[in-house]
Amino acid sequence: LACKESRVRKGGEMARKKPVSGKHRRSQLKLKRKTAANRKSAKDTKNDRESQSHTRKAGDPSDRRGEKGRPQTGLILGEESHDRKGGEVGFGLGFGVGPGLGLGLSSSSIVTSFGGRIDTGDTVEKRERKGRLATFFIKEDDRKVNKRKKNASNPINRHPTSIYEADEAFATQHPVFCHPRRPQWAQRESKQVVEAREEAMFGVWVNRVLTWARLVEEVTPFELNIDVWRQLWRVCEFSSVVVIVCDVRYPTFHIPPSLFNHLTQDISKRVMIVVNKVDLVPCELVERWCKWLKARYPNTPVVTFSSRPIDPDTHNKTGINSRRKRLHKRVSKGVYKKHLDEQARKIIKAAAPLLTPNPKGFLVLGVVGHPNVGKTSIVNALCGTKRASTSSTAGHTKHLQHLPIPHILENGVVVDCPGLVFPRPAPRHLTELMGLYPIAQIRETYSAVRFLAQRLKLEKLYGLRKPDWYDEDDPWTPLMICEALGEKKGYDLTRGGAHRVGLEILKDCTDGALLLAFHPNDTDPRNNGDQKISQEARVNTPFGPGIVRPAPPESEWSLCSVHLDSNAIAYIGAATVSQIHKWNEI
């Protein structure tokens, strides 16, 4: 009653709030967004200034260590930096490896995904809880994105059938695009000393890859969070046998040569390859890839795997909808469980001769590979039940998991490793089509649609007709395909409907409704026609002058020592005759 009386005016009428017009509400929202943008711009400017100060410290050869005794070289993620004016503590993100190679990156230059973000205002403890294992990618330049969007109106040039052959370069270790390797450490060293050495090495590696990508050739997005790479290092150290999982649609792209050579040559680990998702392609293609992989990696077991029973009728269907229905066809629990048990025992049978017990008597099987290749599905099959969560989104697994498998292997343990994106000499859209990049964060889809349309007739697979605003004589373009499919589905093309269609096409490709599969080159994969270095030679690289030394008798690759500065030498593998000619032409 008191509340009611307080709302009654003197004249006896009930008081109500004055209505706000839509125009006034929009102006308030616009002002709120503008204020938030100005606050973010001021924060980014501050972070850029702090990262540049870190880079200057790292580039000074006379002062290589910071206030806390930690080296200023390397990737600095979340390092404390004091503001000059008020002594306020902020958090910057920067790179610095020496004169001429400092790359300042603020938090606005990093794209975070898979459950984390870089927050420059949090404490160290809060950031540890928030997203320590979040995946970090470098944000793509807006000018490059807009340029590719403008090229969406260019006609599609169909490629011949030979374009389906896999690129042999992916099976060869690149001189720069390798993975970071953990430095040597000892039990007597403290955690801070070991982590400081790892961060210094990681910063040198990141700057080397980014410099090469900027000066020589394009590189795919790759992992920039050292904590995620540490997960891979731990799994490789724990495991008696390391299982590299690859997608049958492009195995050479999913098997990093640097990781395979590091496991087999540097740390002497036994390796086996599991070709996953064999239910998406014809059996003939699976047999060809298995034969090629066995020839390329001798003494390495190659096993096939599929989380669903193989349906031969799937490959007889050419339409998108019919193939999608076949892939999502329900399978009875009895048949499904029996199939997974057979697949798991096949893997254990191939790995059993390679397994050796660790000091505690356990047989550890580590599963590594790219995101979204089906590592967790293999782990669940080995466990006999769903022990780890799975998702079609790349990078769903964030932390390594030790899972016992006593029912199928006595004293056996399987370790599930988070997926890591390795740097590869390939365009960005190929990573998106392979499912390594989260589809929801793709800013431009027309390049990937063009890549698909050059190899598959998307207009026939989707049953498209040219929109009315195009002439019948106009050739098909990526933009036309997206607009035609958006009009067929009833999307509003004036409000991002074409981009939404492009994301759905990419989703169909990663799920297998659109079959983009590459064929192996049936020639001997070990004979690539290149020559090894026979004598010492001097070369010019993007990092400065270097010296190439002949390969040892037991090694396949030559080594090139490149002088990054007066105090550091980085060793780059896979230096062949053709690579030296390429370096000298820079």
Order of alpha helices (4+ residues) and beta strands (2+ residues): alpha-alpha-beta-beta-beta-alpha-beta-alpha-alpha-alpha-beta-alpha-alpha-beta-alpha-beta-alpha-alpha-beta-alpha-beta-beta-alpha-alpha-alpha-alpha-alpha-beta-beta-beta-beta-alpha
